[in-house]
C-alpha cells in the first residue's frame, strides 16, 4: 500500500442525475439491474465507457460535487477494487488532443 493519499486501490463510479433524487434513483437502478451502462460521450471510435474515479474516499467525502452548485455527479456511487476492474478489461482513460489521437497506432484507438 502506498503512503500517498492520492492513490487508492479502489475505484468509484458516481451515479449521475439532474438532482439528488434522480441520482439516487439511478444508483438504485444500477444495484437492481446489476449493470452500469456506458456512454460514448467524448469517446473516440464509437466505444462505450464507464467512468470511475481513482480519488480515495477521504478526498471525496461529498462525491464529485460542488457545494456551491449541484453538479451531475452525486455523492452516491459504487466502489470496486482497481485490481478486479482491470482483471475484466478496465483501463485508464487517455486524455489527449485530436492531433495526438491521430498519431496512435490503430490497435490503440
C-alpha positions in Angstrom: 0.0 0.0 0.0 1.3 3.5 -0.9 1.8 6.2 1.6 0.4 8.7 -0.9 -3.1 10.0 0.0 -4.0 10.5 -3.7 -3.6 6.8 -4.7 -6.3 4.2 -3.9 -6.6 0.5 -4.6 -10.3 1.2 -5.2 -12.3 3.0 -7.9 -15.7 4.7 -7.6 -18.4 5.1 -10.2 -20.6 8.0 -9.2 -24.3 7.9 -10.1 -25.4 10.9 -12.2 -28.7 12.8 -12.2 -30.2 16.2 -12.6 -30.8 16.3 -8.9 -30.2 14.2 -5.8 -33.4 12.2 -6.1 -32.7 11.4 -9.7 -29.1 10.4 -8.9 -30.3 8.2 -6.0 -32.8 6.5 -8.4 -30.0 5.9 -10.9 -28.0 4.3 -8.1 -30.8 2.0 -7.1 -31.3 1.1 -10.8 -27.6 0.2 -11.0 -27.9 -2.0 -8.0 -31.3 -3.5 -9.1 -30.2 -4.3 -12.6 -26.6 -5.2 -11.6 -25.3 -3.2 -14.5 -23.7 0.2 -15.2 -24.4 1.5 -18.7 -21.6 3.1 -20.5 -21.6 6.3 -22.6 -19.8 7.3 -25.8 -19.9 11.0 -24.9 -16.5 12.4 -25.9 -15.2 8.9 -26.6 -13.4 8.2 -30.0 -14.1 5.2 -32.0 -17.8 4.8 -31.0 -16.9 2.8 -27.9 -19.0 3.0 -24.7 -17.1 3.6 -21.5 -18.0 3.7 -17.8 -16.2 6.3 -15.8 -14.6 5.6 -12.4 -12.8 8.0 -10.1 -9.4 6.9 -8.6 -9.7 9.5 -5.9 -9.5 8.0 -2.4 -12.7 8.3 -0.3 -11.1 10.7 2.3 -10.5 13.1 -0.6 -14.1 12.9 -1.9 -16.3 12.8 1.2 -19.1 14.6 -0.7 -18.7 12.9 -4.0 -17.6 14.8 -7.0 -20.0 17.6 -6.4 -19.6 21.3 -5.8 -21.0 22.6 -2.5 -22.0 25.9 -4.2 -24.0 24.4 -7.1 -25.3 20.9 -7.7 -23.4 19.1 -10.4 -24.3 15.9 -12.3 -22.0 13.9 -10.0 -23.7 13.0 -6.8 -22.3 11.6 -3.5 -24.0 8.2 -4.5 -21.7 5.6 -6.0 -20.5 2.1 -6.4 -17.0 1.1 -5.3 -14.9 -1.7 -6.7 -11.2 -2.7 -6.5 -9.0 -1.5 -9.2 -7.5 -5.0 -9.4 -10.9 -6.6 -10.2 -11.8 -3.9 -12.7 -8.5 -4.4 -14.5 -9.0 -8.2 -14.5 -12.2 -7.8 -16.6 -10.6 -5.3 -19.1 -10.9 -1.9 -17.4 -8.2 0.5 -18.3 -7.2 4.1 -17.6 -8.5 6.8 -19.8 -6.2 8.7 -22.1 -6.8 12.5 -22.3 -5.3 13.9 -25.4 -5.7 16.3 -28.3 -7.1 15.3 -31.7 -3.6 15.6 -33.2 -2.3 13.1 -30.6 -5.2 10.7 -31.2 -4.4 10.7 -34.9 -0.8 9.6 -34.1 -1.9 6.4 -32.3 -1.5 3.1 -33.9 -4.8 1.5 -35.0 -4.7 -1.1 -32.2 -4.7 1.7 -29.5 -7.7 3.6 -31.0 
